[in-house]
Amino acid sequence: MRKILVLVLLVAASYAEKTIEISVPSMHCPLCTAIVRKAALSVEGVKKADVSLKERKAVVIADDKVDEKELLKAVDATGYKGEIK
């Protein structure tokens, strides 16, 4: 029974996710949002990225182990400065 419990806990831990909200105030058009979304999705461990022009932010769903600095570096490389909220 313990072996099964340990296995279930290990599997559950591998699916741990976190939500990261990034403010990107310099976005001004739909192309900006597409570029920021593509950059966020390029980071290993990122599962989903929703980018809103109206709110000027990106909401990223990623593995718990994703390095937020790497995510910001990818967004910043597009020319749009991001800040984690």
PDB file of N, CA, C and O in Angstrom:
ATOM      1  N   MET A   1       0.824  -1.200   0.000  1.00  0.00           N
ATOM      2  CA  MET A   1       0.000   0.000   0.000  1.00  0.00           C
ATOM      3  C   MET A   1       0.863   1.257   0.000  1.00  0.00           C
ATOM      4  O   MET A   1       0.542   2.236  -0.674  1.00  0.00           O
ATOM      5  N   ARG A   2       1.949   1.227   0.752  1.00  0.00           N
ATOM      6  CA  ARG A   2       2.848   2.394   0.805  1.00  0.00           C
ATOM      7  C   ARG A   2       3.463   2.682  -0.555  1.00  0.00           C
ATOM      8  O   ARG A   2       3.630   3.838  -0.942  1.00  0.00           O
ATOM      9  N   LYS A   3       3.793   1.632  -1.266  1.00  0.00           N
ATOM     10  CA  LYS A   3       4.399   1.818  -2.588  1.00  0.00           C
ATOM     11  C   LYS A   3       3.436   2.541  -3.517  1.00  0.00           C
ATOM     12  O   LYS A   3       3.845   3.410  -4.287  1.00  0.00           O
ATOM     13  N   ILE A   4       2.176   2.189  -3.449  1.00  0.00           N
ATOM     14  CA  ILE A   4       1.173   2.839  -4.289  1.00  0.00           C
ATOM     15  C   ILE A   4       1.018   4.301  -3.894  1.00  0.00           C
ATOM     16  O   ILE A   4       0.928   5.172  -4.760  1.00  0.00           O
ATOM     17  N   LEU A   5       0.986   4.572  -2.611  1.00  0.00           N
ATOM     18  CA  LEU A   5       0.856   5.948  -2.137  1.00  0.00           C
ATOM     19  C   LEU A   5       2.046   6.796  -2.572  1.00  0.00           C
ATOM     20  O   LEU A   5       1.874   7.931  -3.016  1.00  0.00           O
ATOM     21  N   VAL A   6       3.241   6.251  -2.446  1.00  0.00           N
ATOM     22  CA  VAL A   6       4.443   6.978  -2.868  1.00  0.00           C
ATOM     23  C   VAL A   6       4.401   7.240  -4.367  1.00  0.00           C
ATOM     24  O   VAL A   6       4.751   8.331  -4.818  1.00  0.00           O
ATOM     25  N   LEU A   7       3.982   6.262  -5.125  1.00  0.00           N
ATOM     26  CA  LEU A   7       3.881   6.418  -6.574  1.00  0.00           C
ATOM     27  C   LEU A   7       2.868   7.504  -6.939  1.00  0.00           C
ATOM     28  O   LEU A   7       3.131   8.332  -7.812  1.00  0.00           O
ATOM     29  N   VAL A   8       1.719   7.502  -6.274  1.00  0.00           N
ATOM     30  CA  VAL A   8       0.697   8.516  -6.533  1.00  0.00           C
ATOM     31  C   VAL A   8       1.232   9.902  -6.188  1.00  0.00           C
ATOM     32  O   VAL A   8       0.994  10.850  -6.936  1.00  0.00           O
ATOM     33  N   LEU A   9       1.936  10.040  -5.092  1.00  0.00           N
ATOM     34  CA  LEU A   9       2.496  11.334  -4.699  1.00  0.00           C
ATOM     35  C   LEU A   9       3.550  11.812  -5.696  1.00  0.00           C
ATOM     36  O   LEU A   9       3.616  13.002  -6.007  1.00  0.00           O
ATOM     37  N   LEU A  10       4.363  10.901  -6.193  1.00  0.00           N
ATOM     38  CA  LEU A  10       5.375  11.284  -7.185  1.00  0.00           C
ATOM     39  C   LEU A  10       4.732  11.733  -8.490  1.00  0.00           C
ATOM     40  O   LEU A  10       5.171  12.711  -9.094  1.00  0.00           O
ATOM     41  N   VAL A  11       3.713  11.037  -8.921  1.00  0.00           N
ATOM     42  CA  VAL A  11       3.018  11.413 -10.151  1.00  0.00           C
ATOM     43  C   VAL A  11       2.334  12.765  -9.965  1.00  0.00           C
ATOM     44  O   VAL A  11       2.405  13.620 -10.848  1.00  0.00           O
ATOM     45  N   ALA A  12       1.682  12.962  -8.840  1.00  0.00           N
ATOM     46  CA  ALA A  12       1.015  14.241  -8.572  1.00  0.00           C
ATOM     47  C   ALA A  12       2.012  15.381  -8.525  1.00  0.00           C
ATOM     48  O   ALA A  12       1.726  16.474  -9.013  1.00  0.00           O
ATOM     49  N   ALA A  13       3.173  15.143  -7.947  1.00  0.00           N
ATOM     50  CA  ALA A  13       4.195  16.194  -7.868  1.00  0.00           C
ATOM     51  C   ALA A  13       4.707  16.568  -9.252  1.00  0.00           C
ATOM     52  O   ALA A  13       5.075  17.720  -9.482  1.00  0.00           O
ATOM     53  N   SER A  14       4.735  15.619 -10.169  1.00  0.00           N
ATOM     54  CA  SER A  14       5.221  15.922 -11.518  1.00  0.00           C
ATOM     55  C   SER A  14       4.231  16.783 -12.290  1.00  0.00           C
ATOM     56  O   SER A  14       4.601  17.390 -13.296  1.00  0.00           O
ATOM     57  N   TYR A  15       2.976  16.849 -11.839  1.00  0.00           N
ATOM     58  CA  TYR A  15       1.973  17.660 -12.495  1.00  0.00           C
ATOM     59  C   TYR A  15       1.716  18.984 -11.775  1.00  0.00           C
ATOM     60  O   TYR A  15       0.750  19.682 -12.081  1.00  0.00           O
ATOM     61  N   ALA A  16       2.574  19.324 -10.828  1.00  0.00           N
ATOM     62  CA  ALA A  16       2.398  20.577 -10.097  1.00  0.00           C
ATOM     63  C   ALA A  16       2.564  21.745 -11.064  1.00  0.00           C
ATOM     64  O   ALA A  16       3.500  21.786 -11.863  1.00  0.00           O
ATOM     65  N   GLU A  17       1.645  22.681 -10.972  1.00  0.00           N
ATOM     66  CA  GLU A  17       1.662  23.840 -11.856  1.00  0.00           C
ATOM     67  C   GLU A  17       1.619  25.116 -11.040  1.00  0.00           C
ATOM     68  O   GLU A  17       1.218  25.129  -9.876  1.00  0.00           O
ATOM     69  N   LYS A  18       2.045  26.188 -11.688  1.00  0.00           N
ATOM     70  CA  LYS A  18       1.893  27.501 -11.077  1.00  0.00           C
ATOM     71  C   LYS A  18       1.439  28.476 -12.143  1.00  0.00           C
ATOM     72  O   LYS A  18       1.663  28.279 -13.338  1.00  0.00           O
ATOM     73  N   THR A  19       0.798  29.525 -11.681  1.00  0.00           N
ATOM     74  CA  THR A  19       0.335  30.593 -12.567  1.00  0.00           C
ATOM     75  C   THR A  19       1.228  31.800 -12.343  1.00  0.00           C
ATOM     76  O   THR A  19       1.433  32.237 -11.211  1.00  0.00           O
ATOM     77  N   ILE A  20       1.752  32.330 -13.429  1.00  0.00           N
ATOM     78  CA  ILE A  20       2.644  33.489 -13.370  1.00  0.00           C
ATOM     79  C   ILE A  20       1.999  34.610 -14.168  1.00  0.00           C
ATOM     80  O   ILE A  20       1.650  34.431 -15.335  1.00  0.00           O
ATOM     81  N   GLU A  21       1.844  35.752 -13.541  1.00  0.00           N
ATOM     82  CA  GLU A  21       1.254  36.910 -14.211  1.00  0.00           C
ATOM     83  C   GLU A  21       2.373  37.904 -14.514  1.00  0.00           C
ATOM     84  O   GLU A  21       3.125  38.307 -13.628  1.00  0.00           O
ATOM     85  N   ILE A  22       2.463  38.286 -15.777  1.00  0.00           N
ATOM     86  CA  ILE A  22       3.509  39.206 -16.219  1.00  0.00           C
ATOM     87  C   ILE A  22       2.858  40.455 -16.807  1.00  0.00           C
ATOM     88  O   ILE A  22       2.071  40.367 -17.750  1.00  0.00           O
ATOM     89  N   SER A  23       3.184  41.590 -16.258  1.00  0.00           N
ATOM     90  CA  SER A  23       2.717  42.866 -16.786  1.00  0.00           C
ATOM     91  C   SER A  23       3.625  43.255 -17.947  1.00  0.00           C
ATOM     92  O   SER A  23       4.849  43.242 -17.821  1.00  0.00           O
ATOM     93  N   VAL A  24       3.014  43.601 -19.080  1.00  0.00           N
ATOM     94  CA  VAL A  24       3.771  44.019 -20.265  1.00  0.00           C
ATOM     95  C   VAL A  24       3.121  45.299 -20.791  1.00  0.00           C
ATOM     96  O   VAL A  24       2.380  45.258 -21.773  1.00  0.00           O
ATOM     97  N   PRO A  25       3.396  46.441 -20.142  1.00  0.00           N
ATOM     98  CA  PRO A  25       2.694  47.681 -20.481  1.00  0.00           C
ATOM     99  C   PRO A  25       3.004  48.252 -21.862  1.00  0.00           C
ATOM    100  O   PRO A  25       2.237  49.075 -22.362  1.00  0.00           O
ATOM    101  N   SER A  26       4.094  47.845 -22.486  1.00  0.00           N
ATOM    102  CA  SER A  26       4.465  48.430 -23.774  1.00  0.00           C
ATOM    103  C   SER A  26       3.757  47.774 -24.963  1.00  0.00           C
ATOM    104  O   SER A  26       3.934  48.230 -26.093  1.00  0.00           O
ATOM    105  N   MET A  27       2.970  46.729 -24.750  1.00  0.00           N
ATOM    106  CA  MET A  27       2.222  46.125 -25.857  1.00  0.00           C
ATOM    107  C   MET A  27       1.166  47.108 -26.344  1.00  0.00           C
ATOM    108  O   MET A  27       0.493  47.755 -25.542  1.00  0.00           O
ATOM    109  N   HIS A  28       1.024  47.218 -27.684  1.00  0.00           N
ATOM    110  CA  HIS A  28       0.070  48.188 -28.216  1.00  0.00           C
ATOM    111  C   HIS A  28      -0.771  47.670 -29.378  1.00  0.00           C
ATOM    112  O   HIS A  28      -1.619  48.394 -29.900  1.00  0.00           O
ATOM    113  N   CYS A  29      -0.542  46.421 -29.788  1.00  0.00           N
ATOM    114  CA  CYS A  29      -1.317  45.883 -30.908  1.00  0.00           C
ATOM    115  C   CYS A  29      -1.420  44.363 -30.799  1.00  0.00           C
ATOM    116  O   CYS A  29      -0.714  43.752 -29.996  1.00  0.00           O
ATOM    117  N   PRO A  30      -2.287  43.752 -31.593  1.00  0.00           N
ATOM    118  CA  PRO A  30      -2.432  42.298 -31.544  1.00  0.00           C
ATOM    119  C   PRO A  30      -1.144  41.538 -31.893  1.00  0.00           C
ATOM    120  O   PRO A  30      -0.902  40.449 -31.373  1.00  0.00           O
ATOM    121  N   LEU A  31      -0.333  42.109 -32.763  1.00  0.00           N
ATOM    122  CA  LEU A  31       0.937  41.448 -33.092  1.00  0.00           C
ATOM    123  C   LEU A  31       1.846  41.388 -31.869  1.00  0.00           C
ATOM    124  O   LEU A  31       2.554  40.400 -31.672  1.00  0.00           O
ATOM    125  N   CYS A  32       1.833  42.427 -31.054  1.00  0.00           N
ATOM    126  CA  CYS A  32       2.616  42.442 -29.814  1.00  0.00           C
ATOM    127  C   CYS A  32       2.229  41.258 -28.933  1.00  0.00           C
ATOM    128  O   CYS A  32       3.094  40.569 -28.392  1.00  0.00           O
ATOM    129  N   THR A  33       0.936  41.030 -28.794  1.00  0.00           N
ATOM    130  CA  THR A  33       0.481  39.940 -27.929  1.00  0.00           C
ATOM    131  C   THR A  33       0.913  38.587 -28.484  1.00  0.00           C
ATOM    132  O   THR A  33       1.275  37.688 -27.725  1.00  0.00           O
ATOM    133  N   ALA A  34       0.874  38.445 -29.802  1.00  0.00           N
ATOM    134  CA  ALA A  34       1.291  37.186 -30.417  1.00  0.00           C
ATOM    135  C   ALA A  34       2.780  36.935 -30.192  1.00  0.00           C
ATOM    136  O   ALA A  34       3.190  35.802 -29.939  1.00  0.00           O
ATOM    137  N   ILE A  35       3.579  37.978 -30.283  1.00  0.00           N
ATOM    138  CA  ILE A  35       5.025  37.846 -30.087  1.00  0.00           C
ATOM    139  C   ILE A  35       5.332  37.476 -28.642  1.00  0.00           C
ATOM    140  O   ILE A  35       6.162  36.603 -28.388  1.00  0.00           O
ATOM    141  N   VAL A  36       4.674  38.129 -27.699  1.00  0.00           N
ATOM    142  CA  VAL A  36       4.903  37.837 -26.278  1.00  0.00           C
ATOM    143  C   VAL A  36       4.436  36.425 -25.954  1.00  0.00           C
ATOM    144  O   VAL A  36       5.104  35.708 -25.209  1.00  0.00           O
ATOM    145  N   ARG A  37       3.299  36.020 -26.504  1.00  0.00           N
ATOM    146  CA  ARG A  37       2.788  34.662 -26.263  1.00  0.00           C
ATOM    147  C   ARG A  37       3.759  33.617 -26.795  1.00  0.00           C
ATOM    148  O   ARG A  37       4.045  32.633 -26.112  1.00  0.00           O
ATOM    149  N   LYS A  38       4.265  33.817 -27.999  1.00  0.00           N
ATOM    150  CA  LYS A  38       5.208  32.869 -28.595  1.00  0.00           C
ATOM    151  C   LYS A  38       6.483  32.774 -27.757  1.00  0.00           C
ATOM    152  O   LYS A  38       7.027  31.686 -27.571  1.00  0.00           O
ATOM    153  N   ALA A  39       6.954  33.906 -27.258  1.00  0.00           N
ATOM    154  CA  ALA A  39       8.161  33.920 -26.431  1.00  0.00           C
ATOM    155  C   ALA A  39       7.938  33.143 -25.134  1.00  0.00           C
ATOM    156  O   ALA A  39       8.796  32.370 -24.709  1.00  0.00           O
ATOM    157  N   ALA A  40       6.781  33.355 -24.512  1.00  0.00           N
ATOM    158  CA  ALA A  40       6.484  32.646 -23.260  1.00  0.00           C
ATOM    159  C   ALA A  40       6.392  31.143 -23.501  1.00  0.00           C
ATOM    160  O   ALA A  40       6.911  30.350 -22.715  1.00  0.00           O
ATOM    161  N   LEU A  41       5.739  30.758 -24.576  1.00  0.00           N
ATOM    162  CA  LEU A  41       5.593  29.332 -24.883  1.00  0.00           C
ATOM    163  C   LEU A  41       6.911  28.668 -25.253  1.00  0.00           C
ATOM    164  O   LEU A  41       7.019  27.443 -25.197  1.00  0.00           O
ATOM    165  N   SER A  42       7.905  29.447 -25.627  1.00  0.00           N
ATOM    166  CA  SER A  42       9.209  28.883 -25.988  1.00  0.00           C
ATOM    167  C   SER A  42      10.012  28.423 -24.779  1.00  0.00           C
ATOM    168  O   SER A  42      10.991  27.691 -24.923  1.00  0.00           O
ATOM    169  N   VAL A  43       9.602  28.850 -23.589  1.00  0.00           N
ATOM    170  CA  VAL A  43      10.320  28.464 -22.367  1.00  0.00           C
ATOM    171  C   VAL A  43       9.888  27.056 -21.975  1.00  0.00           C
ATOM    172  O   VAL A  43       8.697  26.756 -21.892  1.00  0.00           O
ATOM    173  N   GLU A  44      10.873  26.202 -21.738  1.00  0.00           N
ATOM    174  CA  GLU A  44      10.583  24.820 -21.376  1.00  0.00           C
ATOM    175  C   GLU A  44       9.774  24.763 -20.077  1.00  0.00           C
ATOM    176  O   GLU A  44      10.127  25.393 -19.080  1.00  0.00           O
ATOM    177  N   GLY A  45       8.694  24.001 -20.111  1.00  0.00           N
ATOM    178  CA  GLY A  45       7.846  23.853 -18.937  1.00  0.00           C
ATOM    179  C   GLY A  45       6.605  24.716 -18.960  1.00  0.00           C
ATOM    180  O   GLY A  45       5.706  24.528 -18.141  1.00  0.00           O
ATOM    181  N   VAL A  46       6.540  25.665 -19.889  1.00  0.00           N
ATOM    182  CA  VAL A  46       5.349  26.503 -20.015  1.00  0.00           C
ATOM    183  C   VAL A  46       4.298  25.697 -20.775  1.00  0.00           C
ATOM    184  O   VAL A  46       4.555  25.185 -21.864  1.00  0.00           O
ATOM    185  N   LYS A  47       3.121  25.597 -20.182  1.00  0.00           N
ATOM    186  CA  LYS A  47       2.049  24.805 -20.771  1.00  0.00           C
ATOM    187  C   LYS A  47       1.047  25.655 -21.536  1.00  0.00           C
ATOM    188  O   LYS A  47       0.493  25.219 -22.546  1.00  0.00           O
ATOM    189  N   LYS A  48       0.817  26.864 -21.052  1.00  0.00           N
ATOM    190  CA  LYS A  48      -0.194  27.725 -21.663  1.00  0.00           C
ATOM    191  C   LYS A  48       0.172  29.177 -21.402  1.00  0.00           C
ATOM    192  O   LYS A  48       0.712  29.507 -20.346  1.00  0.00           O
ATOM    193  N   ALA A  49      -0.120  30.039 -22.359  1.00  0.00           N
ATOM    194  CA  ALA A  49       0.118  31.477 -22.189  1.00  0.00           C
ATOM    195  C   ALA A  49      -1.040  32.237 -22.813  1.00  0.00           C
ATOM    196  O   ALA A  49      -1.292  32.126 -24.013  1.00  0.00           O
ATOM    197  N   ASP A  50      -1.732  32.998 -22.004  1.00  0.00           N
ATOM    198  CA  ASP A  50      -2.814  33.862 -22.476  1.00  0.00           C
ATOM    199  C   ASP A  50      -2.349  35.304 -22.319  1.00  0.00           C
ATOM    200  O   ASP A  50      -1.975  35.731 -21.227  1.00  0.00           O
ATOM    201  N   VAL A  51      -2.376  36.050 -23.420  1.00  0.00           N
ATOM    202  CA  VAL A  51      -1.885  37.422 -23.403  1.00  0.00           C
ATOM    203  C   VAL A  51      -3.037  38.356 -23.758  1.00  0.00           C
ATOM    204  O   VAL A  51      -3.722  38.155 -24.761  1.00  0.00           O
ATOM    205  N   SER A  52      -3.244  39.370 -22.936  1.00  0.00           N
ATOM    206  CA  SER A  52      -4.339  40.315 -23.129  1.00  0.00           C
ATOM    207  C   SER A  52      -3.794  41.697 -23.470  1.00  0.00           C
ATOM    208  O   SER A  52      -3.028  42.282 -22.705  1.00  0.00           O
ATOM    209  N   LEU A  53      -4.197  42.204 -24.620  1.00  0.00           N
ATOM    210  CA  LEU A  53      -3.807  43.557 -25.000  1.00  0.00           C
ATOM    211  C   LEU A  53      -4.531  44.577 -24.131  1.00  0.00           C
ATOM    212  O   LEU A  53      -3.940  45.569 -23.703  1.00  0.00           O
ATOM    213  N   LYS A  54      -5.811  44.330 -23.872  1.00  0.00           N
ATOM    214  CA  LYS A  54      -6.608  45.249 -23.072  1.00  0.00           C
ATOM    215  C   LYS A  54      -6.015  45.423 -21.670  1.00  0.00           C
ATOM    216  O   LYS A  54      -5.923  46.539 -21.160  1.00  0.00           O
ATOM    217  N   GLU A  55      -5.616  44.309 -21.059  1.00  0.00           N
ATOM    218  CA  GLU A  55      -5.052  44.370 -19.704  1.00  0.00           C
ATOM    219  C   GLU A  55      -3.532  44.533 -19.706  1.00  0.00           C
ATOM    220  O   GLU A  55      -2.918  44.762 -18.664  1.00  0.00           O
ATOM    221  N   ARG A  56      -2.940  44.412 -20.894  1.00  0.00           N
ATOM    222  CA  ARG A  56      -1.491  44.512 -21.072  1.00  0.00           C
ATOM    223  C   ARG A  56      -0.741  43.583 -20.102  1.00  0.00           C
ATOM    224  O   ARG A  56       0.151  43.993 -19.359  1.00  0.00           O
ATOM    225  N   LYS A  57      -1.156  42.316 -20.156  1.00  0.00           N
ATOM    226  CA  LYS A  57      -0.499  41.335 -19.305  1.00  0.00           C
ATOM    227  C   LYS A  57      -0.561  39.957 -19.947  1.00  0.00           C
ATOM    228  O   LYS A  57      -1.379  39.686 -20.827  1.00  0.00           O
ATOM    229  N   ALA A  58       0.330  39.101 -19.474  1.00  0.00           N
ATOM    230  CA  ALA A  58       0.350  37.704 -19.878  1.00  0.00           C
ATOM    231  C   ALA A  58       0.129  36.855 -18.635  1.00  0.00           C
ATOM    232  O   ALA A  58       0.722  37.102 -17.585  1.00  0.00           O
ATOM    233  N   VAL A  59      -0.725  35.861 -18.767  1.00  0.00           N
ATOM    234  CA  VAL A  59      -0.948  34.902 -17.691  1.00  0.00           C
ATOM    235  C   VAL A  59      -0.428  33.566 -18.201  1.00  0.00           C
ATOM    236  O   VAL A  59      -0.925  33.023 -19.188  1.00  0.00           O
ATOM    237  N   VAL A  60       0.579  33.051 -17.511  1.00  0.00           N
ATOM    238  CA  VAL A  60       1.279  31.852 -17.950  1.00  0.00           C
ATOM    239  C   VAL A  60       1.024  30.719 -16.962  1.00  0.00           C
ATOM    240  O   VAL A  60       1.147  30.901 -15.751  1.00  0.00           O
ATOM    241  N   ILE A  61       0.668  29.554 -17.486  1.00  0.00           N
ATOM    242  CA  ILE A  61       0.538  28.335 -16.695  1.00  0.00           C
ATOM    243  C   ILE A  61       1.766  27.500 -17.021  1.00  0.00           C
ATOM    244  O   ILE A  61       2.036  27.189 -18.181  1.00  0.00           O
ATOM    245  N   ALA A  62       2.508  27.143 -15.974  1.00  0.00           N
ATOM    246  CA  ALA A  62       3.773  26.439 -16.191  1.00  0.00           C
ATOM    247  C   ALA A  62       4.007  25.400 -15.104  1.00  0.00           C
ATOM    248  O   ALA A  62       3.369  25.411 -14.051  1.00  0.00           O
ATOM    249  N   ASP A  63       4.940  24.506 -15.394  1.00  0.00           N
ATOM    250  CA  ASP A  63       5.374  23.559 -14.376  1.00  0.00           C
ATOM    251  C   ASP A  63       5.889  24.333 -13.180  1.00  0.00           C
ATOM    252  O   ASP A  63       6.373  25.457 -13.309  1.00  0.00           O
ATOM    253  N   ASP A  64       5.781  23.725 -12.033  1.00  0.00           N
ATOM    254  CA  ASP A  64       6.213  24.366 -10.796  1.00  0.00           C
ATOM    255  C   ASP A  64       7.706  24.709 -10.816  1.00  0.00           C
ATOM    256  O   ASP A  64       8.150  25.612 -10.107  1.00  0.00           O
ATOM    257  N   LYS A  65       8.466  23.994 -11.621  1.00  0.00           N
ATOM    258  CA  LYS A  65       9.925  24.176 -11.643  1.00  0.00           C
ATOM    259  C   LYS A  65      10.404  25.211 -12.656  1.00  0.00           C
ATOM    260  O   LYS A  65      11.609  25.433 -12.777  1.00  0.00           O
ATOM    261  N   VAL A  66       9.497  25.842 -13.378  1.00  0.00           N
ATOM    262  CA  VAL A  66       9.901  26.843 -14.378  1.00  0.00           C
ATOM    263  C   VAL A  66      10.550  28.032 -13.677  1.00  0.00           C
ATOM    264  O   VAL A  66      10.029  28.552 -12.690  1.00  0.00           O
ATOM    265  N   ASP A  67      11.688  28.446 -14.203  1.00  0.00           N
ATOM    266  CA  ASP A  67      12.424  29.583 -13.652  1.00  0.00           C
ATOM    267  C   ASP A  67      11.783  30.876 -14.171  1.00  0.00           C
ATOM    268  O   ASP A  67      11.771  31.133 -15.375  1.00  0.00           O
ATOM    269  N   GLU A  68      11.262  31.667 -13.266  1.00  0.00           N
ATOM    270  CA  GLU A  68      10.588  32.911 -13.652  1.00  0.00           C
ATOM    271  C   GLU A  68      11.545  33.883 -14.320  1.00  0.00           C
ATOM    272  O   GLU A  68      11.128  34.669 -15.171  1.00  0.00           O
ATOM    273  N   LYS A  69      12.816  33.845 -13.954  1.00  0.00           N
ATOM    274  CA  LYS A  69      13.804  34.730 -14.591  1.00  0.00           C
ATOM    275  C   LYS A  69      13.983  34.363 -16.057  1.00  0.00           C
ATOM    276  O   LYS A  69      14.141  35.245 -16.902  1.00  0.00           O
ATOM    277  N   GLU A  70      13.960  33.072 -16.366  1.00  0.00           N
ATOM    278  CA  GLU A  70      14.070  32.635 -17.758  1.00  0.00           C
ATOM    279  C   GLU A  70      12.843  33.074 -18.560  1.00  0.00           C
ATOM    280  O   GLU A  70      12.953  33.457 -19.724  1.00  0.00           O
ATOM    281  N   LEU A  71      11.695  33.013 -17.931  1.00  0.00           N
ATOM    282  CA  LEU A  71      10.471  33.454 -18.582  1.00  0.00           C
ATOM    283  C   LEU A  71      10.530  34.944 -18.891  1.00  0.00           C
ATOM    284  O   LEU A  71      10.184  35.371 -19.992  1.00  0.00           O
ATOM    285  N   LEU A  72      10.969  35.728 -17.918  1.00  0.00           N
ATOM    286  CA  LEU A  72      11.116  37.171 -18.150  1.00  0.00           C
ATOM    287  C   LEU A  72      12.159  37.464 -19.218  1.00  0.00           C
ATOM    288  O   LEU A  72      11.984  38.369 -20.033  1.00  0.00           O
ATOM    289  N   LYS A  73      13.238  36.701 -19.211  1.00  0.00           N
ATOM    290  CA  LYS A  73      14.294  36.897 -20.208  1.00  0.00           C
ATOM    291  C   LYS A  73      13.742  36.653 -21.615  1.00  0.00           C
ATOM    292  O   LYS A  73      14.075  37.383 -22.548  1.00  0.00           O
ATOM    293  N   ALA A  74      12.909  35.639 -21.765  1.00  0.00           N
ATOM    294  CA  ALA A  74      12.315  35.339 -23.071  1.00  0.00           C
ATOM    295  C   ALA A  74      11.388  36.465 -23.517  1.00  0.00           C
ATOM    296  O   ALA A  74      11.400  36.852 -24.686  1.00  0.00           O
ATOM    297  N   VAL A  75      10.589  36.993 -22.598  1.00  0.00           N
ATOM    298  CA  VAL A  75       9.687  38.101 -22.938  1.00  0.00           C
ATOM    299  C   VAL A  75      10.495  39.358 -23.252  1.00  0.00           C
ATOM    300  O   VAL A  75      10.214  40.047 -24.233  1.00  0.00           O
ATOM    301  N   ASP A  76      11.485  39.656 -22.435  1.00  0.00           N
ATOM    302  CA  ASP A  76      12.314  40.840 -22.654  1.00  0.00           C
ATOM    303  C   ASP A  76      13.055  40.785 -23.992  1.00  0.00           C
ATOM    304  O   ASP A  76      13.311  41.822 -24.605  1.00  0.00           O
ATOM    305  N   ALA A  77      13.399  39.572 -24.445  1.00  0.00           N
ATOM    306  CA  ALA A  77      14.120  39.415 -25.717  1.00  0.00           C
ATOM    307  C   ALA A  77      13.270  39.853 -26.909  1.00  0.00           C
ATOM    308  O   ALA A  77      13.802  40.108 -27.989  1.00  0.00           O
ATOM    309  N   THR A  78      11.971  39.939 -26.722  1.00  0.00           N
ATOM    310  CA  THR A  78      11.087  40.386 -27.810  1.00  0.00           C
ATOM    311  C   THR A  78      11.098  41.902 -27.960  1.00  0.00           C
ATOM    312  O   THR A  78      10.617  42.439 -28.957  1.00  0.00           O
ATOM    313  N   GLY A  79      11.650  42.587 -26.962  1.00  0.00           N
ATOM    314  CA  GLY A  79      11.658  44.043 -26.990  1.00  0.00           C
ATOM    315  C   GLY A  79      10.573  44.646 -26.120  1.00  0.00           C
ATOM    316  O   GLY A  79      10.486  45.866 -25.978  1.00  0.00           O
ATOM    317  N   TYR A  80       9.749  43.793 -25.541  1.00  0.00           N
ATOM    318  CA  TYR A  80       8.681  44.234 -24.647  1.00  0.00           C
ATOM    319  C   TYR A  80       9.084  43.891 -23.214  1.00  0.00           C
ATOM    320  O   TYR A  80       9.169  42.719 -22.848  1.00  0.00           O
ATOM    321  N   LYS A  81       9.324  44.898 -22.428  1.00  0.00           N
ATOM    322  CA  LYS A  81       9.773  44.697 -21.047  1.00  0.00           C
ATOM    323  C   LYS A  81       8.623  44.157 -20.206  1.00  0.00           C
ATOM    324  O   LYS A  81       7.530  44.723 -20.191  1.00  0.00           O
ATOM    325  N   GLY A  82       8.883  43.054 -19.505  1.00  0.00           N
ATOM    326  CA  GLY A  82       7.877  42.448 -18.656  1.00  0.00           C
ATOM    327  C   GLY A  82       8.264  42.525 -17.186  1.00  0.00           C
ATOM    328  O   GLY A  82       9.439  42.634 -16.836  1.00  0.00           O
ATOM    329  N   GLU A  83       7.251  42.466 -16.344  1.00  0.00           N
ATOM    330  CA  GLU A  83       7.469  42.489 -14.893  1.00  0.00           C
ATOM    331  C   GLU A  83       6.493  41.501 -14.255  1.00  0.00           C
ATOM    332  O   GLU A  83       5.289  41.558 -14.505  1.00  0.00           O
ATOM    333  N   ILE A  84       7.011  40.609 -13.443  1.00  0.00           N
ATOM    334  CA  ILE A  84       6.157  39.637 -12.771  1.00  0.00           C
ATOM    335  C   ILE A  84       5.399  40.321 -11.659  1.00  0.00           C
ATOM    336  O   ILE A  84       5.978  41.040 -10.845  1.00  0.00           O
ATOM    337  N   LYS A  85       4.104  40.094 -11.630  1.00  0.00           N
ATOM    338  CA  LYS A  85       3.235  40.711 -10.600  1.00  0.00           C
ATOM    339  C   LYS A  85       2.955  39.728  -9.510  1.00  0.00           C
ATOM    340  O   LYS A  85       2.247  40.050  -8.555  1.00  0.00           O
TER     341      LYS A  85
END
